[in-house]
Each structure stands twice: as structure tokens, then as C-alpha cells.
Amino acid sequence: MSTIFWITIAAAVATYLTRIGGHLVISRFENIHPRVEAGLNAVPAAVLTTLVAPAMLDAGPAEWAAIVVAALVSLRGGLMSMFLAGAVVLIALRQFVG
């Protein structure tokens, strides 16, 4: 088998172990301190910020339009509608505007 296959399998196993490991550690506690829970609830927003912030630094007009549309949709809609609106605007502007 190819090396790429084994690298992919190793990455999948490492990802699974990382995710299940955190769950197993947290499930051992009877009570989770409110500060720990607040910190864990902030992780998705922090990860999203680390993905979006670098892209904003090198963003062109299409990217800025997608960010603005996604931000506006997020005020009324959910996460999926925000993502889809931003993706549609980005794809359309990159396709037709350049």
C-alpha cells in the first residue's frame, strides 16, 4: 500500500484519539466548574476566529463581501445559513467578478 494511505490512516487515528480522549477525561468528573465549562464553550468561536482572521488580512473584494454577508446573516440565522450565505457570495463573486 502507498505511503499516503498509511499517513491518512495515522492522521485519522490520531484525530479520533484526540477527540475521544478529551471526552473521556471530562466524563470522569461529576461536576464541571462553571469557568471550565465557559472556557470549553468558547473554543468553537476561538477556532473560527483563528481560521477567519488570517484570511481577512489578505482578503480581496470577494472575500470582504462574503464576510459582510455572513456577518449580516448571522444576526438572524443560524450557523449553517451563515456559512452557506458566505460561501455562495464568495463563490459567485470569484466566478463572475474575478
C-alpha atoms as an extended CHARMM CRD file, in Angstrom:
* protein
*
        98  EXT
         1         1  MET       CA              0.0000000000        0.0000000000        0.0000000000  PROA      1               0.0000000000
         2         2  SER       CA              1.0730000000        3.5460000000       -0.5850000000  PROA      2               0.0000000000
         3         3  THR       CA              2.6180000000        5.8400000000        1.9790000000  PROA      3               0.0000000000
         4         4  ILE       CA             -0.2030000000        8.3510000000        1.5490000000  PROA      4               0.0000000000
         5         5  PHE       CA             -2.7290000000        5.7220000000        2.6060000000  PROA      5               0.0000000000
         6         6  TRP       CA             -0.8660000000        4.9880000000        5.8410000000  PROA      6               0.0000000000
         7         7  ILE       CA             -0.3780000000        8.6790000000        6.5810000000  PROA      7               0.0000000000
         8         8  THR       CA             -4.1190000000        9.1980000000        6.1310000000  PROA      8               0.0000000000
         9         9  ILE       CA             -4.9320000000        6.2710000000        8.4370000000  PROA      9               0.0000000000
        10        10  ALA       CA             -2.4740000000        7.5410000000       11.0830000000  PROA      10              0.0000000000
        11        11  ALA       CA             -3.9680000000       11.0470000000       10.9100000000  PROA      11              0.0000000000
        12        12  ALA       CA             -7.4890000000        9.6370000000       11.2690000000  PROA      12              0.0000000000
        13        13  VAL       CA             -6.4980000000        7.5460000000       14.2940000000  PROA      13              0.0000000000
        14        14  ALA       CA             -4.6930000000       10.4990000000       15.9070000000  PROA      14              0.0000000000
        15        15  THR       CA             -7.7030000000       12.7580000000       15.3320000000  PROA      15              0.0000000000
        16        16  TYR       CA            -10.0860000000       10.1710000000       16.7820000000  PROA      16              0.0000000000
        17        17  LEU       CA             -7.9190000000        9.5690000000       19.8380000000  PROA      17              0.0000000000
        18        18  THR       CA             -7.5970000000       13.2960000000       20.4660000000  PROA      18              0.0000000000
        19        19  ARG       CA            -11.3530000000       13.8260000000       20.2980000000  PROA      19              0.0000000000
        20        20  ILE       CA            -12.3390000000       10.7970000000       22.3510000000  PROA      20              0.0000000000
        21        21  GLY       CA             -9.5440000000       11.4750000000       24.8650000000  PROA      21              0.0000000000
        22        22  GLY       CA            -10.9720000000       14.8620000000       25.7860000000  PROA      22              0.0000000000
        23        23  HSD       CA            -14.4210000000       13.3690000000       26.1930000000  PROA      23              0.0000000000
        24        24  LEU       CA            -13.1160000000       10.5770000000       28.4100000000  PROA      24              0.0000000000
        25        25  VAL       CA            -11.2180000000       12.9900000000       30.6510000000  PROA      25              0.0000000000
        26        26  ILE       CA            -14.2050000000       15.3250000000       31.0960000000  PROA      26              0.0000000000
        27        27  SER       CA            -16.6420000000       12.4440000000       31.6520000000  PROA      27              0.0000000000
        28        28  ARG       CA            -14.6370000000       11.3450000000       34.7290000000  PROA      28              0.0000000000
        29        29  PHE       CA            -15.6790000000       14.4690000000       36.6340000000  PROA      29              0.0000000000
        30        30  GLU       CA            -19.0170000000       14.5460000000       38.4360000000  PROA      30              0.0000000000
        31        31  ASN       CA            -19.2230000000       18.3340000000       38.3330000000  PROA      31              0.0000000000
        32        32  ILE       CA            -17.5230000000       20.6730000000       35.9240000000  PROA      32              0.0000000000
        33        33  HSD       CA            -16.5910000000       24.0710000000       37.2950000000  PROA      33              0.0000000000
        34        34  PRO       CA            -18.5400000000       26.8810000000       35.5750000000  PROA      34              0.0000000000
        35        35  ARG       CA            -15.3090000000       28.5500000000       34.4560000000  PROA      35              0.0000000000
        36        36  VAL       CA            -14.1300000000       25.3540000000       32.7740000000  PROA      36              0.0000000000
        37        37  GLU       CA            -17.4900000000       24.9680000000       31.0820000000  PROA      37              0.0000000000
        38        38  ALA       CA            -17.3770000000       28.5960000000       29.9050000000  PROA      38              0.0000000000
        39        39  GLY       CA            -13.8920000000       28.0180000000       28.5220000000  PROA      39              0.0000000000
        40        40  LEU       CA            -14.9700000000       24.8990000000       26.6720000000  PROA      40              0.0000000000
        41        41  ASN       CA            -17.9760000000       26.7340000000       25.2520000000  PROA      41              0.0000000000
        42        42  ALA       CA            -15.6390000000       29.4500000000       23.9080000000  PROA      42              0.0000000000
        43        43  VAL       CA            -13.4620000000       27.0100000000       21.9530000000  PROA      43              0.0000000000
        44        44  PRO       CA            -15.5740000000       26.9250000000       18.7330000000  PROA      44              0.0000000000
        45        45  ALA       CA            -15.5570000000       30.7260000000       18.4650000000  PROA      45              0.0000000000
        46        46  ALA       CA            -11.8090000000       30.8140000000       19.1000000000  PROA      46              0.0000000000
        47        47  VAL       CA            -11.1420000000       28.2190000000       16.4120000000  PROA      47              0.0000000000
        48        48  LEU       CA            -13.3600000000       30.0690000000       13.9430000000  PROA      48              0.0000000000
        49        49  THR       CA            -11.5100000000       33.2950000000       14.6970000000  PROA      49              0.0000000000
        50        50  THR       CA             -8.1400000000       31.6530000000       14.0430000000  PROA      50              0.0000000000
        51        51  LEU       CA             -9.4150000000       30.4880000000       10.6670000000  PROA      51              0.0000000000
        52        52  VAL       CA            -11.0810000000       33.7400000000        9.5850000000  PROA      52              0.0000000000
        53        53  ALA       CA             -8.6190000000       36.3480000000       10.9060000000  PROA      53              0.0000000000
        54        54  PRO       CA             -5.6470000000       35.3940000000        8.6730000000  PROA      54              0.0000000000
        55        55  ALA       CA             -7.9160000000       35.2390000000        5.6440000000  PROA      55              0.0000000000
        56        56  MET       CA             -9.1700000000       38.7450000000        6.3670000000  PROA      56              0.0000000000
        57        57  LEU       CA             -5.6290000000       40.1300000000        6.2680000000  PROA      57              0.0000000000
        58        58  ASP       CA             -5.1560000000       39.0450000000        2.6490000000  PROA      58              0.0000000000
        59        59  ALA       CA             -8.8000000000       39.4230000000        1.6200000000  PROA      59              0.0000000000
        60        60  GLY       CA             -9.8710000000       40.9270000000       -1.6480000000  PROA      60              0.0000000000
        61        61  PRO       CA            -13.2700000000       42.4070000000       -2.5140000000  PROA      61              0.0000000000
        62        62  ALA       CA            -14.9220000000       38.9990000000       -2.9180000000  PROA      62              0.0000000000
        63        63  GLU       CA            -13.7400000000       37.8190000000        0.4810000000  PROA      63              0.0000000000
        64        64  TRP       CA            -14.7830000000       41.0410000000        2.2260000000  PROA      64              0.0000000000
        65        65  ALA       CA            -18.2350000000       40.8600000000        0.6180000000  PROA      65              0.0000000000
        66        66  ALA       CA            -18.6120000000       37.2430000000        1.7850000000  PROA      66              0.0000000000
        67        67  ILE       CA            -17.5500000000       38.1810000000        5.3240000000  PROA      67              0.0000000000
        68        68  VAL       CA            -20.0270000000       41.0770000000        5.4450000000  PROA      68              0.0000000000
        69        69  VAL       CA            -22.8770000000       38.9270000000        4.1000000000  PROA      69              0.0000000000
        70        70  ALA       CA            -22.0660000000       36.1100000000        6.5260000000  PROA      70              0.0000000000
        71        71  ALA       CA            -21.9780000000       38.5730000000        9.4240000000  PROA      71              0.0000000000
        72        72  LEU       CA            -25.3470000000       40.0360000000        8.4510000000  PROA      72              0.0000000000
        73        73  VAL       CA            -26.9410000000       36.6110000000        8.0190000000  PROA      73              0.0000000000
        74        74  SER       CA            -25.5590000000       35.5270000000       11.4040000000  PROA      74              0.0000000000
        75        75  LEU       CA            -27.6200000000       38.2340000000       13.0920000000  PROA      75              0.0000000000
        76        76  ARG       CA            -30.8500000000       36.4620000000       12.1110000000  PROA      76              0.0000000000
        77        77  GLY       CA            -29.9410000000       32.9590000000       11.0280000000  PROA      77              0.0000000000
        78        78  GLY       CA            -28.0370000000       30.0350000000       12.3660000000  PROA      78              0.0000000000
        79        79  LEU       CA            -24.5260000000       28.7870000000       11.7700000000  PROA      79              0.0000000000
        80        80  MET       CA            -25.3880000000       26.7870000000        8.6580000000  PROA      80              0.0000000000
        81        81  SER       CA            -27.2570000000       29.6310000000        6.9590000000  PROA      81              0.0000000000
        82        82  MET       CA            -24.3580000000       31.9810000000        7.7610000000  PROA      82              0.0000000000
        83        83  PHE       CA            -21.8400000000       29.5640000000        6.2650000000  PROA      83              0.0000000000
        84        84  LEU       CA            -23.9140000000       28.8930000000        3.1670000000  PROA      84              0.0000000000
        85        85  ALA       CA            -24.6000000000       32.5860000000        2.5050000000  PROA      85              0.0000000000
        86        86  GLY       CA            -20.9390000000       33.4750000000        2.8280000000  PROA      86              0.0000000000
        87        87  ALA       CA            -19.8610000000       30.5540000000        0.6490000000  PROA      87              0.0000000000
        88        88  VAL       CA            -22.3980000000       31.3580000000       -2.0720000000  PROA      88              0.0000000000
        89        89  VAL       CA            -21.3540000000       35.0170000000       -2.1900000000  PROA      89              0.0000000000
        90        90  LEU       CA            -17.6630000000       34.1190000000       -2.2280000000  PROA      90              0.0000000000
        91        91  ILE       CA            -18.0300000000       31.5240000000       -4.9860000000  PROA      91              0.0000000000
        92        92  ALA       CA            -20.2620000000       33.7490000000       -7.1030000000  PROA      92              0.0000000000
        93        93  LEU       CA            -18.0170000000       36.7870000000       -6.8350000000  PROA      93              0.0000000000
        94        94  ARG       CA            -14.8590000000       34.7930000000       -7.5220000000  PROA      94              0.0000000000
        95        95  GLN       CA            -16.5210000000       33.1770000000      -10.5250000000  PROA      95              0.0000000000
        96        96  PHE       CA            -18.0870000000       36.2460000000      -12.0990000000  PROA      96              0.0000000000
        97        97  VAL       CA            -16.0670000000       39.1990000000      -10.8390000000  PROA      97              0.0000000000
        98        98  GLY       CA            -12.6470000000       37.6340000000      -10.6360000000  PROA      98              0.0000000000
